[in-house]
Amino acid sequence: VTVTPDGLVYIGGHFAQFVGTTGNPTLLAAVDAATGAVDPNFAPRLYTSYPAGVWALATSATMLYAGGDFTGVSSGGVNNHVPYFAAFSG
């Protein structure tokens, strides 16, 4: 879990779908800290096969960094369950 100054809470873990989301499974979700509403516009694709998860999150002024055991990301790149680090613009 990591929180940004603008009030978004990013949650990563070992789950197939997050409450309030539809469509493709994800290992990440963004939630508004004030309302608890899931941000439907935040939908990065992390490719995985079971078991996998996001183990670490960090933010900078413009990026969310996710580390974990997944096989690739929507922006490209593939690995074989080696701990992986991906960045998403925020």
N, C-alpha and C positions, 0 to 999 in steps of 0.2 A: 504494500500500500504506500502511495505517496500522494501528497497534497500540494497543489499549486497555489500561488498567491491569489489567483482569481477565483478560488473556491471549487476547483474540480478535484475530485478524489479519484485517482486511478487505482484500480484493483486488479491484481494479477493472481493467478492461482492454477489449480488443477480442477477445472470444471468445464463442462461441455457447452453450457449456455447459462447466461446470467439473467436473473429475474428482470422482466421488462424488455427483453430483446427478442427478436425473431430472426429467422434466416439462419445463416451459417453459424456453426459453433465458433466460439472464441475462447481464448485464454485470458483476455483483457476486457475491462469495462471502465467507462468513465461515468462518475456519478456526481451530480451537483450537491455540494456539501450542505447548502441551505435547504434544499427541497427534497433531497433523496432521489430525485428523478434521474434515471439512466439517460445519458446523452446518446440519442439514436444516430447521430452523425459520426460518432467515433466507432469505427468498425474495421480495425486492422485485421488482416487474415494471417494467422500463424498456422502453418501446416504441421500436422503432427500425426502420430499414431500412438495409441495407448501403450504405456502410460507416459504422460508428458505434462509439463506445466511451466508457468512463469515463476521463477524463484526470487527474482530481484527486480526492483523498479527504481529508477532515479529520474529526476527532471532537471532541465536547464531552463533558461529563459524561453526557449522555443522548441525544445525537444523532449520527448519521453523515451527513455532507454529501458528496454526489457531484456533480462537475461534469463535463460532457462533451457529446458530440454525440449526443443521442437526442431522440426526438420527443415523449415524454410519460412519465408515471409512473402507477403503479396508483392513486395517490390523486387523479388528475385532472390536468388541464392538458395542453395540446398546443402544440407549436411546430413550426417547419419547419427543423430542423437548425441552429438557432441554438444556440451554447453554452448549456447548460441546467444549472441547479443544483437539486438535489432533496434533501430531508431525510427521514431515516428514524429513527423512535424506536428506542432501543436499550435 
